[in-house]
Amino acid sequence: MLRNKKEFLSVKEIKPYMLCVNIIVTVIKLNSKKSFVRGNRTHEVAEFLVGDRTGVIVLVVWDDMIEKIKVGESYAIRNLKPKIYMNQLRVVFTKSTMIEPAPYKIPLCEINSA
């Protein structure tokens, strides 16, 4: 469970040089989902648009974690890696990323998508 609300950043506070971030966001939509082969394994990667009251960001999710994310739901996500890809800041799931239902819901109408 959540120990301290201050351990979570708002979307607008995320910077590309940070080592890892914790956020509470609502999933707005699935942007894309792709499969590819690396070595002898098939992998999937999905990009979700997520946001809070301060802004939106792309969340990159890998393999079996994709099925745990539902559009319209709010999540507390820990240990995401901020990265710049194609001149856009994103947060990427890592092996140490943990996700759980958020302690409160952020309604889609309250997300700052400007």
Phi, psi and omega per residue, in radians:
M1 nan 2.963 -3.125
L2 -1.272 2.283 3.139
R3 -1.647 -0.742 -3.018
N4 -2.606 2.108 -3.099
K5 -1.056 -0.515 -3.104
K6 -1.205 -0.229 3.106
E7 -1.285 -0.157 -3.138
F8 -1.806 2.389 3.100
L9 -1.662 2.739 2.944
S10 -1.461 2.805 -3.120
V11 -0.999 -0.711 -3.087
K12 -1.189 -0.299 3.134
E13 -1.484 -0.178 -3.087
I14 -1.292 2.276 3.122
K15 -2.159 2.608 -3.060
P16 -1.147 -0.387 -3.096
Y17 -1.474 -0.108 -3.126
M18 -1.186 2.540 -3.126
L19 -1.319 -0.769 3.053
C20 -2.745 2.685 -3.105
V21 -2.338 2.706 3.037
N22 -2.076 2.311 -3.112
I23 -2.403 2.742 2.966
I24 -2.089 2.050 -3.026
V25 -2.464 2.864 2.985
T26 -1.915 2.440 3.127
V27 -1.415 2.108 -3.105
I28 -1.536 -0.831 3.127
K29 -2.874 2.819 3.004
L30 -1.539 2.015 -3.139
N31 -1.366 -0.805 -3.116
S32 -2.803 2.755 3.071
K33 -2.544 2.226 -3.081
K34 -2.347 2.650 3.023
S35 -2.002 2.573 3.075
F36 -2.680 2.831 -3.131
V37 -1.889 2.252 3.038
R38 -2.209 2.060 -3.049
G39 1.168 -2.179 3.113
N40 -1.912 0.286 -3.136
R41 -2.035 2.536 3.035
T42 -1.684 2.288 3.137
H43 -2.080 2.749 3.023
E44 -2.143 2.549 3.035
V45 -2.364 2.387 3.136
A46 -2.253 2.569 3.058
E47 -2.041 2.134 3.102
F48 -1.946 2.477 2.975
L49 -1.554 2.127 -3.129
V50 -2.210 2.794 3.138
G51 -2.859 2.984 3.037
D52 -2.378 -2.850 -3.085
R53 -1.264 -0.132 -3.107
T54 -1.842 -0.265 -3.122
G55 2.859 -3.024 -3.141
V56 -2.202 2.753 3.116
I57 -2.690 2.733 3.087
V58 -1.512 2.287 3.095
L59 -1.864 2.115 -3.140
V60 -1.747 2.166 -3.046
V61 -2.186 2.468 -3.065
W62 -1.964 2.522 2.913
D63 0.817 -2.179 -2.988
D64 -1.181 -0.288 3.112
M65 -1.251 -0.375 -3.108
I66 -1.016 -0.735 -3.075
E67 -1.202 -0.285 -3.141
K68 -1.447 -0.161 -3.066
I69 -1.791 2.209 -3.128
K70 -2.118 2.349 3.110
V71 -1.082 2.363 3.126
G72 1.623 -0.211 -3.136
E73 -1.593 2.686 3.089
S74 -1.859 2.427 -3.082
Y75 -2.349 2.606 2.915
A76 -1.745 2.099 -3.066
I77 -2.150 2.228 -3.115
R78 -1.974 2.613 3.023
N79 1.161 0.809 3.012
L80 -1.556 2.610 3.125
K81 -1.826 2.026 3.061
P82 -1.260 2.381 3.121
K83 -2.524 2.644 3.005
I84 -1.730 2.224 3.079
Y85 -2.422 2.181 -3.101
M86 0.913 0.820 3.106
N87 1.061 0.424 3.120
Q88 -2.256 2.301 3.078
L89 -1.295 2.314 3.134
R90 -2.348 2.839 2.975
V91 -2.068 2.333 -2.968
V92 -2.073 2.340 3.015
F93 -1.097 2.467 3.031
T94 -2.139 -3.134 3.114
K95 -1.130 -0.423 -3.112
S96 -1.702 0.072 -3.141
T97 -1.213 2.377 3.093
M98 -2.137 2.450 -3.129
I99 -2.286 2.452 3.090
E100 -2.620 2.814 3.085
P101 -1.015 2.480 -3.136
A102 -1.229 2.662 3.119
P103 -1.249 -0.239 3.086
Y104 -2.589 2.713 -3.141
K105 -1.677 2.374 3.024
I106 -1.760 1.883 -3.118
P107 -1.067 2.512 3.132
L108 -0.966 -0.602 -3.097
C109 -1.222 -0.272 -3.122
E110 -1.712 -0.014 -3.127
I111 -1.379 2.310 -3.140
N112 -1.499 1.732 -3.111
S113 -1.721 0.191 -3.141
A114 -1.350 nan nan
